[in-house]
Amino acid sequence: MDFLPFSLPTIDQEEIDEVVDTLKSNWITTGPKSKKFEEDFSRVIGSKYALSVNSCTAALHLALDAVGVKAGDKVITTPFTFTASAEVIRYLGADPLFVDIEADTFNIDTAKLKKTLESYGDFHLIRAILPVHFGGQACDMDSIIELAKKYNLKIIEDAAHTLPTTYNRKMIGSFSDIACFSFYATKTITTGEGGMLVTNNEEYASRIKTMRLHGISRDVFNRYTSKEADWYYEVVEPGFKYNMPDIAAAIGIHQLKKVYKFYERRKEIAEIYNSELSKIDELEIPFVKNPDNLHSWHLYAVKLNLDKLTIDRNEFLKQMKEKGIGTSVHFIPLHIQPYYKNKYGFKANDFPVSNSVFKQIFSMPIYPKMTKKDVDRVIDVVKNIVNQYKK
Ligand SMILES: *Cc1c(COP(=O)(O)O)cnc(C)c1O
């Protein structure tokens, strides 16, 4: 039987036609299609501004820069994330201040966050908090906003997993300082590579527009389309080269139109997994904290009950692979990665929840292209392995 990959994009004829149209238009870098993608995106989120870039990593970097994070500052995030969330803090010479996660949602533990803020001597150095909405389930934003107000912190959301997640009936990205989305190949919508910042703050938007393209004060589109002095520009900062090309935006325009269609299918798959896998004592299905919030189901991450199995997670995933099912692990905690471990002298048990969840967790395939047969096959394989290796 064919191998079922962990993730596959859904690219239809309309994406292909739009890319071809872009290629034939002679305008292949940032231009009218990126502009349209931004306008559509800000409408979907309900934010004043949407600014396209070439990755979510670039978006996070620009966001921290825009709110004024500088060398020596601290930015709070969790170690249970992809390295992009923390590496951007290092880009600016600031340091991540890790706070452990909740054992059920894998989002930042706001009780621990509160304790960290109360006990941290140099709290004036803490500039921002960067919550990661794990798998597409919103963090406890009420508590985060309350603490951010009290300690004067900016909120930059790592919204890589959240399109179209909501919190208190509001879209993620519509109410914090800045939220950063990813259109990497495996994410809920894709442009191959790409990202988007959303904000309601004009000052941030203006800074981001300048910094995403070499610190030039007008973007290429305006420059080449304005009537007079089309050759003139000013460099006001040593900016970055983070703009999104129209070839990518062409894909994004059509992916965005299908965001709720994709979501419905992922939700259906999550519901089938939930009903079948909840009967198995050897594993724990994802915990949904507040069913009123829309969970994007970017990831379907389960925890193995290692006490009830004779094999560990690594062996479990090896078996899945041998039986033709692709899986992944989100995430290898940052505090045990060589760079962060050596730089900050972390021990595995400094973040005990992240450390123990990591040993149990894996992500199952969940994407719109999966057929009912694919879903049933994944469930069968999981059940077979559990039956073979239960204590
Ligand atoms: C994918 C991902 C990113 C990075 O996104 P890119 O678009 O690949 O830069 C950042 N944070 C999290 C949590 C992610 O999963």
The ligand as an SDF file (V2000), in Angstrom:
LIG
                    3D

 15 15  0  0  0  0  0  0  0  0999 V2000
    5.9020   26.9310   11.0420 C   0  0  0  0  0  0  0  0  0  0  0  0
    6.1110   27.6930   12.2890 C   0  0  0  0  0  0  0  0  0  0  0  0
    6.8250   28.9060   12.3010 C   0  0  0  0  0  0  0  0  0  0  0  0
    7.6250   29.3990   11.1370 C   0  0  0  0  0  0  0  0  0  0  0  0
    6.9260   29.5870    9.9830 O   0  0  0  0  0  0  0  0  0  0  0  0
    7.7240   29.8690    8.6070 P   0  0  0  0  0  0  0  0  0  0  0  0
    6.6660   30.4480    7.7270 O   0  0  0  0  0  0  0  0  0  0  0  0
    8.2260   28.5490    8.1370 O   0  0  0  0  0  0  0  0  0  0  0  0
    8.8180   30.8190    8.9000 O   0  0  0  0  0  0  0  0  0  0  0  0
    6.8600   29.6400   13.4600 C   0  0  0  0  0  0  0  0  0  0  0  0
    6.2660   29.1920   14.5820 N   0  0  0  0  0  0  0  0  0  0  0  0
    5.6100   28.0230   14.6240 C   0  0  0  0  0  0  0  0  0  0  0  0
    4.9610   27.6040   15.9010 C   0  0  0  0  0  0  0  0  0  0  0  0
    5.5320   27.2230   13.4960 C   0  0  0  0  0  0  0  0  0  0  0  0
    4.9120   26.0400   13.5500 O   0  0  0  0  0  0  0  0  0  0  0  0
  1  2  1  0
  2  3  1  0
  2 14  2  0
  3  4  1  0
  3 10  2  0
  4  5  1  0
  5  6  1  0
  6  7  2  0
  6  8  1  0
  6  9  1  0
 10 11  1  0
 11 12  2  0
 12 13  1  0
 12 14  1  0
 14 15  1  0
M  END
$$$$
